[in-house]
Amino acid sequence: PAQDYIVDVDEPKCLQCLPNDAQFRNYREVYDARLKPVGWSVVGFDDSDWQHAVLAHENGLPSRLKLSARGKPLLQEWEEWPVGVAESANVFDSNALLRKRGGFASFEPNCGSYVVVDFGREVVGFPTLRFRDSGLAVVDVISGMALSDCSNPCALDAQAVADRVIVDGGRREWSTFGRRAFRYLRVMCRAIERPVCIESVSVRRIGYPLEQVSTFECSDAKLNELWQSSVHRLRLCMQDTFEECPAADVHPSPPSLARIQALANYHCFYDRYLPREALRRFARISKSDPAWIAMLHDYYLYTGDCMLVRDLYESVVSTVDSWTQIAPSHYAALRDASKLAQAVGDAARAMGWHDRADDVKRRLGRQVSEELHPMADITASDLIDARNGDPSVVYVLSAIVLGVRPSMPESDVVIVQPKPDKLLWAKGRLAIRETYAEVAWNVSENCFVVEINAPGGFILGLPVLGFKNPVVDEIDLTPETPERRARRTYGWGTAIWRDGEERDPYLDWLKAQDEEPPAHYKPQPRCVMESGYLWIRKGASHKVRYEVTESK
């Protein structure tokens, strides 16, 4: 342990200027290269006095501990180099540290020889130094998120982590044993006998294998930057589990936070393995927390995986049965639990939990929320002061502002319900199950236009609250369909809503020709006005443009 490391008074004079033992408590790791056995990795090395491995059950551990399939992909590792030098002193050619190979930086024999490199954004991994040559020297490596975190290695705050390596000459490579989360890295050489030559400073990054498959972009540059930074931060918090923050000490996210992280994940990475493993863990250790039931319902809604619901259903039952007193959070959890019971065919509990939810609402009144999907009331304006890296930003911008989310489990139909607020336009793509949905909308004076491409189908909620007497036109954008050919051939109109009622373009065209519809033709109502939205249950095709204008 770093706090137990004490410098011998008989050490060379260059090491006697090190901080006293109390200051060593600042260091997470202290690595003394002089103690490394020479040739330990070479065949023939005498390791006869090393302790041999033993079987776990013979070492006092329970025999029930067995290896099992991981259930999620292995973490990936890759190397990354800094993008710039933020500060330096008494270091020659510090820019050489930015390159992958070639050249070196020379730290001169001076108590103030240091360099601070910038990785451009927060990274998670193992800081790595490659030494070309040195004498006996002490190198302090301080990692932090802000430049000020790395300014004083002897008075570190909670935002920075310090490590120390003692080198004794020659070429060698050093990395921390534990991972670090940082943007800036300060490398300071102390107690130098002669110049220390360092070829590179890098980070051996580690993270869960992810590919961004969904996108978001809008007219507000700050929100675009906030989206990107939140996606990046979410990626850092997805390691072997969802984590509260990508710090060196791993703290798995509680169910309430993990649920938001999982929702954000569905809207940018659409990974199913990590939420699934997190839910299995919550089912074992968090049975009293209703948030994990909501998270399980979200998982079922986005993935359609009923098998996991069946596997964890008994834990759902025991969780709900453990509630001896009602709480506002129980309303939504009971509604979700009712839907999970219905999914596994438990009709009795589905009805019973639905009735219990109504009872909670009746008894607690306004303390419970009517909304069954989280953050439904948040607008784009509410995000202006949001913190960078908040996973809720990803979900709100994609599911609420752009307005795209799944409609029901085991269905590719999506709900599209834009919430423009003060934005002029937004566009994005949501990957879901084996398909996707692309949505783009824009707002101009007395006009709202949205284009949708959803091969699995969609239900659209058009915002018409700002229109006194809206007219809605539906334009089929598919290359060729029978209905589109008929429209083009006969000159049908495109209005599907006018003067406060639904219109059938085919019937309007027949009326203009003074003709009656065929006897077998029965119009199918598709539209309903509700709470400032015109809901269209089925589009003319999977690729459509809708235009909302004011009636003249």
C-alpha positions as CSV (number, residue, x, y, z in Angstrom):
1,P,0.0,0.0,0.0
2,A,1.2,3.5,-0.8
3,Q,0.8,4.8,2.7
4,D,3.1,2.1,4.0
5,Y,5.9,2.9,1.7
6,I,8.8,4.6,3.6
7,V,12.0,5.8,1.9
8,D,15.1,4.3,3.4
9,V,17.5,6.9,4.8
10,D,20.4,5.0,3.1
11,E,19.0,5.6,-0.3
12,P,21.0,7.7,-2.7
13,K,21.0,11.4,-2.1
14,C,18.7,12.0,-5.0
15,L,15.8,10.1,-3.2
16,Q,16.2,11.9,0.1
17,C,14.2,14.9,-1.1
18,L,11.0,12.9,-1.5
19,P,7.9,13.8,0.5
20,N,7.5,12.4,4.0
21,D,5.4,9.3,4.8
22,A,2.3,11.3,5.5
23,Q,2.3,12.7,2.0
24,F,2.5,9.2,0.5
25,R,-1.1,8.7,1.5
26,N,-2.0,10.8,-1.5
27,Y,-0.8,8.1,-3.9
28,R,-3.1,5.3,-5.2
29,E,-0.2,3.1,-6.3
30,V,3.5,3.2,-5.7
31,Y,5.6,1.0,-8.0
32,D,9.3,0.5,-7.3
33,A,10.9,-0.9,-10.5
34,R,14.0,-1.8,-8.5
35,L,12.1,-4.6,-6.7
36,K,11.0,-6.3,-9.9
37,P,12.6,-9.8,-10.2
38,V,15.0,-9.8,-13.2
39,G,13.9,-12.4,-15.8
40,W,10.8,-13.6,-13.9
41,S,9.0,-14.2,-17.2
42,V,11.8,-16.2,-18.8
43,V,11.9,-20.0,-18.9
44,G,14.3,-21.2,-16.2
45,F,13.6,-18.5,-13.6
46,D,13.8,-19.9,-10.1
47,D,10.3,-19.5,-8.6
48,S,10.6,-22.3,-6.2
49,D,9.8,-20.0,-3.2
50,W,6.6,-18.6,-4.8
51,Q,3.3,-19.7,-3.4
52,H,1.4,-22.2,-5.5
53,A,-2.2,-21.8,-6.6
54,V,-4.8,-23.9,-4.7
55,L,-8.4,-24.9,-5.6
56,A,-11.0,-22.5,-4.2
57,H,-13.0,-25.2,-2.3
58,E,-9.8,-26.4,-0.6
59,N,-9.0,-22.9,0.6
60,G,-12.1,-22.4,2.8
61,L,-14.3,-21.0,0.1
62,P,-17.8,-22.4,-0.6
63,S,-17.8,-25.2,-3.1
64,R,-21.0,-23.8,-4.6
65,L,-18.9,-21.1,-6.3
66,K,-18.7,-22.3,-9.9
67,L,-17.8,-20.8,-13.2
68,S,-20.6,-19.9,-15.5
69,A,-21.1,-18.3,-18.9
70,R,-20.4,-14.6,-18.9
71,G,-23.6,-13.6,-20.7
72,K,-22.2,-10.4,-22.2
73,P,-19.2,-9.4,-24.4
74,L,-15.7,-9.1,-23.1
75,L,-14.3,-5.7,-22.5
76,Q,-12.1,-4.2,-25.2
77,E,-8.7,-2.6,-24.8
78,W,-7.1,-0.1,-27.2
79,E,-4.4,2.6,-26.9
80,E,-5.0,6.3,-27.2
81,W,-2.5,9.2,-27.2
82,P,-3.0,12.8,-26.0
83,V,-4.0,15.5,-28.4
84,G,-2.0,18.4,-26.9
85,V,0.4,19.6,-24.3
86,A,-1.4,21.9,-21.7
87,E,1.6,22.9,-19.6
88,S,5.3,22.0,-19.4
89,A,8.5,23.2,-17.6
90,N,12.1,22.1,-18.0
91,V,11.2,19.5,-20.6
92,F,12.7,19.4,-24.0
93,D,10.5,18.4,-27.0
94,S,7.4,17.7,-25.0
95,N,5.4,17.5,-28.2
96,A,7.1,14.1,-28.8
97,L,4.8,12.7,-26.2
98,L,1.9,13.2,-28.6
99,R,3.2,10.8,-31.2
100,K,2.8,7.0,-31.3
101,R,6.5,6.5,-32.1
102,G,9.7,8.3,-32.8
103,G,11.4,10.9,-30.6
104,F,11.3,11.4,-26.9
105,A,10.8,14.1,-24.3
106,S,13.8,14.9,-22.0
107,F,13.0,15.8,-18.4
108,E,15.9,17.7,-17.0
109,P,17.4,17.4,-13.5
110,N,15.2,20.1,-11.9
111,C,12.7,19.9,-9.1
112,G,10.1,21.5,-11.5
113,S,10.4,19.2,-14.5
114,Y,6.9,18.3,-15.6
115,V,4.5,18.1,-18.5
116,V,0.6,18.1,-18.5
117,V,-0.9,16.4,-21.5
118,D,-4.5,16.7,-22.7
119,F,-6.5,13.8,-24.1
120,G,-9.2,16.1,-25.4
121,R,-12.0,14.4,-23.5
122,E,-12.5,12.1,-20.5
123,V,-11.0,8.6,-21.0
124,V,-11.1,5.5,-18.9
125,G,-8.1,3.1,-18.8
126,F,-4.6,2.6,-17.6
127,P,-2.1,5.5,-17.9
128,T,1.1,4.2,-19.6
129,L,4.6,5.6,-19.8
130,R,7.4,4.3,-22.0
131,F,10.9,5.2,-20.8
132,R,13.8,5.2,-23.2
133,D,16.4,5.8,-20.6
134,S,16.9,7.3,-17.1
135,G,18.9,7.1,-14.0
136,L,17.4,6.5,-10.6
137,A,14.4,8.8,-10.5
138,V,10.9,9.2,-9.1
139,V,8.1,10.0,-11.5
140,D,4.7,11.2,-10.2
141,V,1.7,10.7,-12.5
142,I,-1.4,12.7,-11.5
143,S,-4.7,12.2,-13.4
144,G,-7.7,14.5,-13.3
145,M,-10.7,15.8,-15.2
146,A,-9.7,19.5,-15.0
147,L,-6.4,21.2,-15.4
148,S,-6.6,22.5,-11.9
149,D,-6.9,19.0,-10.5
150,C,-3.3,18.3,-11.7
151,S,-1.7,21.6,-10.5
152,N,-0.4,20.5,-7.1
153,P,0.7,16.9,-6.7
154,C,1.2,17.3,-2.9
155,A,-2.3,18.7,-2.2
156,L,-4.6,16.6,-4.3
157,D,-8.4,17.0,-4.1
158,A,-11.0,14.3,-4.6
159,Q,-11.1,14.9,-8.3
160,A,-7.5,13.8,-9.0
161,V,-5.6,10.5,-8.5
162,A,-1.8,10.3,-8.0
163,D,0.4,7.3,-8.8
164,R,4.2,7.0,-8.3
165,V,6.8,5.0,-10.2
166,I,10.5,4.7,-9.2
167,V,12.7,3.9,-12.1
168,D,16.3,2.9,-12.0
169,G,17.5,3.3,-15.6
170,G,17.2,1.5,-18.9
171,R,14.2,1.0,-21.2
172,R,11.0,0.0,-19.6
173,E,7.2,0.4,-19.8
174,W,4.9,1.2,-16.9
175,S,1.1,1.2,-16.5
176,T,-1.1,1.5,-13.5
177,F,-2.7,-1.7,-12.1
178,G,-6.0,0.0,-11.5
179,R,-8.0,1.9,-14.1
180,R,-8.2,5.7,-14.0
181,A,-10.8,8.2,-15.3
182,F,-9.3,11.5,-16.5
183,R,-8.8,14.0,-19.2
184,Y,-5.4,15.5,-18.1
185,L,-2.3,13.7,-17.1
186,R,0.6,15.4,-15.3
187,V,3.9,13.6,-15.4
188,M,6.5,15.1,-13.0
189,C,10.0,13.8,-12.6
190,R,11.6,14.4,-9.2
191,A,14.9,13.3,-7.6
192,I,16.5,13.0,-11.0
193,E,20.2,11.9,-11.2
194,R,20.3,12.6,-14.9
195,P,17.8,13.4,-17.7
196,V,14.8,11.1,-17.9
197,C,13.8,10.3,-21.5
198,I,10.2,9.4,-22.0
199,E,9.1,8.2,-25.5
200,S,5.3,8.4,-25.0
201,V,2.5,9.0,-22.6
202,S,-0.7,7.2,-23.5
203,V,-3.7,5.5,-22.0
204,R,-4.5,1.9,-22.5
205,R,-8.3,2.4,-22.7
206,I,-10.8,-0.2,-21.6
207,G,-14.5,-0.3,-22.2
208,Y,-17.6,-2.3,-23.1
209,P,-17.7,-3.0,-26.9
210,L,-20.3,-0.6,-28.3
211,E,-21.3,0.8,-31.7
212,Q,-23.5,3.9,-32.0
213,V,-26.4,2.9,-34.1
214,S,-28.8,5.8,-33.5
215,T,-28.4,9.5,-34.0
216,F,-29.8,12.9,-33.0
217,E,-29.3,16.4,-34.4
218,C,-31.2,19.7,-34.0
219,S,-31.1,23.4,-34.7
220,D,-29.5,24.2,-31.3
221,A,-25.7,23.7,-31.4
222,K,-25.5,23.5,-27.6
223,L,-28.0,20.6,-27.5
224,N,-26.0,18.8,-30.2
225,E,-22.9,19.1,-28.2
226,L,-24.8,18.0,-25.1
227,W,-26.1,14.9,-26.9
228,Q,-22.6,13.9,-28.0
229,S,-21.0,14.5,-24.6
230,S,-23.8,12.5,-22.9
231,V,-23.3,9.6,-25.3
232,H,-19.6,9.6,-24.6
233,R,-20.1,9.7,-20.9
234,L,-22.7,6.9,-21.0
235,R,-20.1,4.8,-22.9
236,L,-17.6,5.4,-20.2
237,C,-20.1,4.3,-17.5
238,M,-20.8,1.0,-19.4
239,Q,-18.1,-1.3,-18.3
240,D,-18.8,-4.8,-16.8
241,T,-22.0,-3.2,-15.5
242,F,-23.7,0.2,-15.5
243,E,-21.7,2.4,-13.2
244,E,-22.5,5.7,-11.3
245,C,-19.3,7.3,-12.7
246,P,-16.2,6.0,-14.5
247,A,-14.0,6.5,-11.4
248,A,-11.2,4.1,-10.4
249,D,-13.4,2.6,-7.6
250,V,-16.3,0.8,-9.2
251,H,-19.7,1.6,-7.9
252,P,-22.5,-0.1,-9.8
253,S,-25.5,2.1,-10.5
254,P,-28.6,1.6,-8.3
255,P,-31.8,0.5,-10.2
256,S,-33.2,4.0,-10.6
257,L,-30.0,5.3,-12.3
258,A,-29.4,2.1,-14.2
259,R,-32.9,2.3,-15.6
260,I,-32.1,5.8,-17.1
261,Q,-28.7,4.6,-18.4
262,A,-30.4,1.6,-20.0
263,L,-33.0,3.8,-21.7
264,A,-30.3,6.1,-23.0
265,N,-28.4,3.0,-24.2
266,Y,-31.4,1.9,-26.3
267,H,-31.5,5.3,-28.0
268,C,-27.8,5.4,-29.0
269,F,-26.2,1.9,-28.8
270,Y,-29.1,-0.5,-28.5
271,D,-27.1,-3.0,-26.5
272,R,-29.2,-5.7,-24.9
273,Y,-26.6,-7.7,-22.9
274,L,-25.6,-5.2,-20.2
275,P,-29.2,-4.3,-19.3
276,R,-30.1,-8.0,-19.1
277,E,-27.2,-8.8,-16.8
278,A,-28.0,-5.8,-14.6
279,L,-31.6,-6.9,-14.3
280,R,-30.5,-10.4,-13.2
281,R,-28.4,-8.8,-10.5
282,F,-31.2,-6.5,-9.4
283,A,-33.5,-9.4,-9.2
284,R,-31.2,-11.0,-6.6
285,I,-30.2,-8.0,-4.5
286,S,-32.7,-5.1,-5.1
287,K,-36.0,-6.8,-4.6
288,S,-37.5,-4.0,-2.5
289,D,-36.7,-1.3,-5.1
290,P,-39.6,-0.8,-7.6
291,A,-37.3,0.9,-10.2
292,W,-35.9,-2.5,-11.3
293,I,-39.5,-3.6,-12.3
294,A,-39.8,-0.5,-14.5
295,M,-36.4,-1.3,-15.9
296,L,-37.5,-4.9,-16.7
297,H,-40.6,-3.5,-18.5
298,D,-38.5,-1.1,-20.5
299,Y,-36.2,-4.0,-21.5
300,Y,-39.2,-6.0,-22.7
301,L,-40.7,-3.0,-24.5
302,Y,-37.5,-2.2,-26.4
303,T,-36.2,-5.8,-27.0
304,G,-39.3,-7.9,-27.1
305,D,-37.4,-10.5,-25.0
306,C,-40.1,-12.3,-23.0
307,M,-37.7,-15.1,-22.0
308,L,-36.0,-12.8,-19.5
309,V,-39.3,-11.7,-18.2
310,R,-40.2,-15.4,-17.5
311,D,-36.9,-16.0,-15.8
312,L,-37.3,-13.1,-13.4
313,Y,-41.0,-13.2,-13.0
314,E,-40.9,-14.9,-9.5
315,S,-38.6,-12.1,-8.4
316,V,-41.2,-9.6,-9.6
317,V,-43.9,-11.4,-7.6
318,S,-41.8,-11.4,-4.4
319,T,-40.9,-7.7,-4.9
320,V,-44.5,-6.6,-5.2
321,D,-45.6,-8.9,-2.4
322,S,-43.0,-7.3,-0.1
323,W,-44.7,-3.9,-0.2
324,T,-46.5,-3.6,3.1
325,Q,-47.0,0.2,2.7
326,I,-47.9,2.2,-0.4
327,A,-45.7,4.8,-2.0
328,P,-46.0,7.1,-5.0
329,S,-43.5,5.0,-6.9
330,H,-45.6,1.9,-6.6
331,Y,-48.3,3.2,-9.0
332,A,-46.1,3.1,-12.2
333,A,-44.3,-0.1,-10.9
334,L,-47.7,-1.9,-10.4
335,R,-48.8,-0.9,-13.8
336,D,-45.6,-2.2,-15.3
337,A,-45.8,-5.4,-13.2
338,S,-49.4,-5.9,-14.5
339,K,-48.1,-5.8,-18.1
340,L,-45.3,-8.2,-17.2
341,A,-47.8,-10.6,-15.7
342,Q,-49.9,-10.4,-18.8
343,A,-46.8,-11.1,-20.9
344,V,-46.2,-14.4,-19.1
345,G,-49.9,-15.4,-19.0
346,D,-50.6,-14.7,-15.4
347,A,-54.0,-13.1,-15.9
348,A,-55.1,-13.1,-12.2
349,R,-52.0,-11.1,-11.1
350,A,-52.2,-8.9,-14.1
351,M,-55.7,-7.8,-13.1
352,G,-54.9,-7.7,-9.4
353,W,-51.9,-5.5,-9.8
354,H,-53.8,-3.2,-12.2
355,D,-56.5,-2.8,-9.5
356,R,-53.8,-2.2,-6.8
357,A,-52.3,0.6,-9.0
358,D,-55.7,2.2,-9.3
359,D,-56.1,2.0,-5.5
360,V,-52.6,3.7,-5.0
361,K,-53.7,6.5,-7.4
362,R,-57.0,6.9,-5.6
363,R,-55.4,7.1,-2.2
364,L,-52.4,9.2,-3.0
365,G,-54.0,11.4,-5.7
366,R,-51.6,14.0,-7.2
367,Q,-48.6,12.4,-5.6
368,V,-48.5,9.8,-8.4
369,S,-47.7,10.5,-12.1
370,E,-50.1,9.6,-14.9
371,E,-47.1,9.2,-17.3
372,L,-45.9,5.7,-17.6
373,H,-42.7,6.6,-19.6
374,P,-40.2,8.7,-17.6
375,M,-39.4,12.4,-18.2
376,A,-42.3,12.9,-20.5
377,D,-42.8,16.5,-19.4
378,I,-39.3,17.6,-20.1
379,T,-38.7,20.0,-23.0
380,A,-35.6,21.1,-25.0
381,S,-35.5,24.3,-23.0
382,D,-35.3,22.3,-19.8
383,L,-32.0,20.8,-21.0
384,I,-30.1,24.1,-21.5
385,D,-28.6,23.9,-18.0
386,A,-28.2,20.1,-17.9
387,R,-24.9,18.6,-16.9
388,N,-22.7,17.2,-19.6
389,G,-22.8,13.5,-19.5
390,D,-26.2,13.1,-17.9
391,P,-27.7,10.0,-19.6
392,S,-31.2,11.4,-19.3
393,V,-30.2,13.9,-22.0
394,V,-29.8,11.2,-24.6
395,Y,-33.2,9.7,-23.8
396,V,-35.1,13.1,-23.6
397,L,-33.7,14.4,-26.9
398,S,-34.4,11.2,-28.8
399,A,-37.6,9.9,-27.2
400,I,-39.2,13.1,-26.1
401,V,-37.9,16.0,-28.3
402,L,-37.4,14.1,-31.6
403,G,-40.2,12.0,-30.3
404,V,-39.4,8.4,-31.3
405,R,-40.0,5.4,-29.1
406,P,-41.4,1.8,-29.4
407,S,-45.1,1.3,-29.2
408,M,-45.4,-2.1,-27.6
409,P,-43.3,-5.2,-26.9
410,E,-42.7,-7.7,-29.8
411,S,-43.8,-5.1,-32.4
412,D,-41.7,-3.0,-34.8
413,V,-44.3,-0.2,-34.8
414,V,-42.9,3.0,-33.3
415,I,-44.6,6.0,-31.8
416,V,-43.6,9.3,-33.3
417,Q,-44.6,12.3,-31.2
418,P,-42.4,15.4,-31.8
419,K,-42.1,18.0,-29.1
420,P,-40.5,21.0,-30.9
421,D,-40.6,23.6,-28.0
422,K,-38.4,26.4,-29.3
423,L,-36.4,24.3,-31.8
424,L,-36.6,25.0,-35.5
425,W,-35.8,21.5,-36.6
426,A,-34.6,18.1,-35.5
427,K,-33.7,14.8,-37.1
428,G,-32.5,11.4,-36.0
429,R,-32.6,7.7,-36.3
430,L,-33.6,5.1,-33.8
431,A,-32.4,1.5,-34.3
432,I,-34.8,-0.9,-32.6
433,R,-34.8,-4.7,-32.7
434,E,-34.2,-5.8,-36.3
435,T,-35.4,-2.5,-37.9
436,Y,-35.1,1.3,-37.6
437,A,-37.1,4.5,-37.7
438,E,-35.9,7.8,-39.3
439,V,-37.6,11.0,-38.4
440,A,-37.0,14.6,-39.4
441,W,-39.2,17.6,-38.6
442,N,-39.0,21.4,-39.0
443,V,-41.0,24.4,-37.9
444,S,-41.6,27.6,-39.9
445,E,-44.2,30.3,-39.7
446,N,-47.6,28.7,-39.7
447,C,-46.2,25.4,-40.9
448,F,-45.0,22.1,-39.3
449,V,-43.5,19.4,-41.5
450,V,-42.4,15.9,-40.5
451,E,-40.9,13.1,-42.6
452,I,-41.0,9.5,-41.4
453,N,-39.3,6.4,-42.7
454,A,-40.3,3.5,-40.5
455,P,-40.3,0.1,-42.3
456,G,-42.0,-1.5,-39.2
457,G,-44.8,1.0,-39.2
458,F,-45.6,4.0,-37.0
459,I,-48.3,5.8,-35.0
460,L,-47.9,9.6,-35.3
461,G,-48.8,12.4,-32.9
462,L,-48.7,15.7,-34.9
463,P,-48.4,18.8,-32.7
464,V,-51.2,21.1,-33.7
465,L,-51.7,23.1,-30.5
466,G,-50.4,26.3,-32.2
467,F,-52.9,26.1,-35.1
468,K,-56.4,27.6,-34.8
469,N,-57.8,25.5,-37.7
470,P,-55.1,23.1,-38.9
471,V,-55.0,21.4,-42.3
472,V,-52.9,18.2,-42.5
473,D,-51.6,16.9,-45.8
474,E,-50.2,13.4,-46.1
475,I,-47.7,12.8,-49.0
476,D,-46.6,9.3,-49.8
477,L,-42.8,9.2,-50.3
478,T,-42.4,5.6,-51.3
479,P,-41.1,5.1,-54.9
480,E,-44.2,3.4,-56.2
481,T,-47.4,2.1,-54.6
482,P,-50.9,1.4,-56.2
483,E,-52.3,4.2,-54.1
484,R,-49.6,6.6,-55.2
485,R,-50.1,5.7,-58.9
486,A,-53.9,6.4,-58.4
487,R,-53.2,9.7,-56.8
488,R,-50.9,10.7,-59.7
489,T,-53.2,9.4,-62.4
490,Y,-56.5,10.9,-61.1
491,G,-55.2,13.9,-59.2
492,W,-56.4,13.0,-55.7
493,G,-55.8,15.5,-53.0
494,T,-53.6,14.9,-49.9
495,A,-55.5,16.5,-47.1
496,I,-56.5,14.0,-44.4
497,W,-57.7,16.6,-41.8
498,R,-59.5,19.9,-42.4
499,D,-62.1,22.0,-40.6
500,G,-61.8,19.9,-37.4
501,E,-62.6,16.6,-39.0
502,E,-60.9,13.7,-40.8
503,R,-61.0,13.7,-44.6
504,D,-60.6,10.9,-47.1
505,P,-58.7,12.1,-50.2
506,Y,-60.4,9.5,-52.3
507,L,-63.9,10.5,-51.3
508,D,-63.0,14.2,-51.7
509,W,-61.9,13.4,-55.3
510,L,-65.1,11.5,-56.0
511,K,-67.2,14.3,-54.6
512,A,-65.4,16.8,-56.9
513,Q,-66.4,14.5,-59.9
514,D,-70.0,14.3,-58.7
515,E,-69.6,10.6,-58.3
516,E,-70.5,8.1,-55.5
517,P,-68.0,5.7,-54.0
518,P,-68.3,2.0,-54.9
519,A,-70.7,0.0,-52.7
520,H,-67.9,-2.1,-51.3
521,Y,-65.7,0.9,-50.2
522,K,-65.7,1.6,-46.5
523,P,-63.6,4.5,-45.1
524,Q,-61.3,3.5,-42.3
525,P,-61.0,6.2,-39.7
526,R,-57.3,6.9,-38.8
527,C,-57.3,10.2,-37.0
528,V,-58.2,11.5,-33.6
529,M,-57.5,14.9,-31.9
530,E,-56.3,14.7,-28.3
531,S,-54.5,17.2,-26.0
532,G,-53.0,19.3,-28.8
533,Y,-52.0,16.4,-30.9
534,L,-53.6,14.9,-34.0
535,W,-53.0,11.2,-33.7
536,I,-52.7,9.2,-37.0
537,R,-52.9,5.5,-36.2
538,K,-51.7,4.3,-39.7
539,G,-49.8,6.1,-42.4
540,A,-50.3,5.8,-46.2
541,S,-47.0,3.9,-46.3
542,H,-43.9,3.4,-44.2
543,K,-42.3,6.5,-45.8
544,V,-44.5,9.6,-45.6
545,R,-44.3,13.4,-45.2
546,Y,-47.0,15.3,-43.2
547,E,-47.5,19.0,-43.5
548,V,-49.5,21.0,-41.0
549,T,-50.7,24.5,-42.1
550,E,-53.3,27.0,-41.1
551,S,-56.6,26.8,-43.0
552,K,-57.1,29.8,-45.3
